[in-house]
């Protein structure tokens, strides 16, 4: 796996925003999408996503 991460120039980030996850409003019920939202909030990175529910979260930058 380390070789694939290096070859693809990926950055692996740990999943530490668990507490943030529980503070999110329930605009989106999909648990995996909520983990993505919480991680983006914690890391301060925008998301490229077509799901309109993501735009309902304050402070989350959504591209698309």
LINJO-V814609 format. One record per backbone hydrogen bond with DSSP energy under -0.5 kcal/mol. CO is the residue of the C=O (numbers start at 0). NH is the residue of the N-H. Records with the same first field share a line. If there is no record, write none. Layout:
CO=NH ; NH
//
This chain:
0=4
1=5
2=6
3=7
4=9
5=8
9=11
10=12
13=15
15=18
16=20
17=21
18=22
19=22 ; 23
20=23
24=26 ; 27
29=33
30=34
31=35
32=36
33=37
34=38
35=39
36=40
37=41
38=42
39=43 ; 44
46=48 ; 62
50=53
51=54
52=55
53=56
55=57
56=59
58=60
59=61
60=46
61=63
62=48
//
